[in-house]
Amino acid sequence: MKKSSPFIAKTCAEIMNESDDYLLILLKRGEVLIRKDCMKEKLQAGDHLYLYGNKEAIQSAFQEDLRDEK
């Protein structure tokens, strides 16, 4: 997650829903891997989301965070 991400301070449960064609597998925060209750964690700048599912759906949902910063 970038500092400018619209998802900062929101939980994954708030930004994802059952109809999305992808799943959150793991949240990595620094060296800490969060699996249990990862949907309840508030996202922070620098977090890495490990998602599984439809590539186009993931790219569409997280396009701002996937762009290279110049």
Number of C-alpha atoms within 10 A of each C-alpha: 18 17 12 10 15 13 20 17 12 15 16 20 15 11 12 15 11 8 6 13 14 17 16 16 14 18 22 15 15 9 6 9 12 15 12 11 11 19 20 12 15 15 21 17 14 13 17 16 18 11 14 13 12 12 11 12 13 17 13 10 13 15 12 16 16 13 10 6 7 3
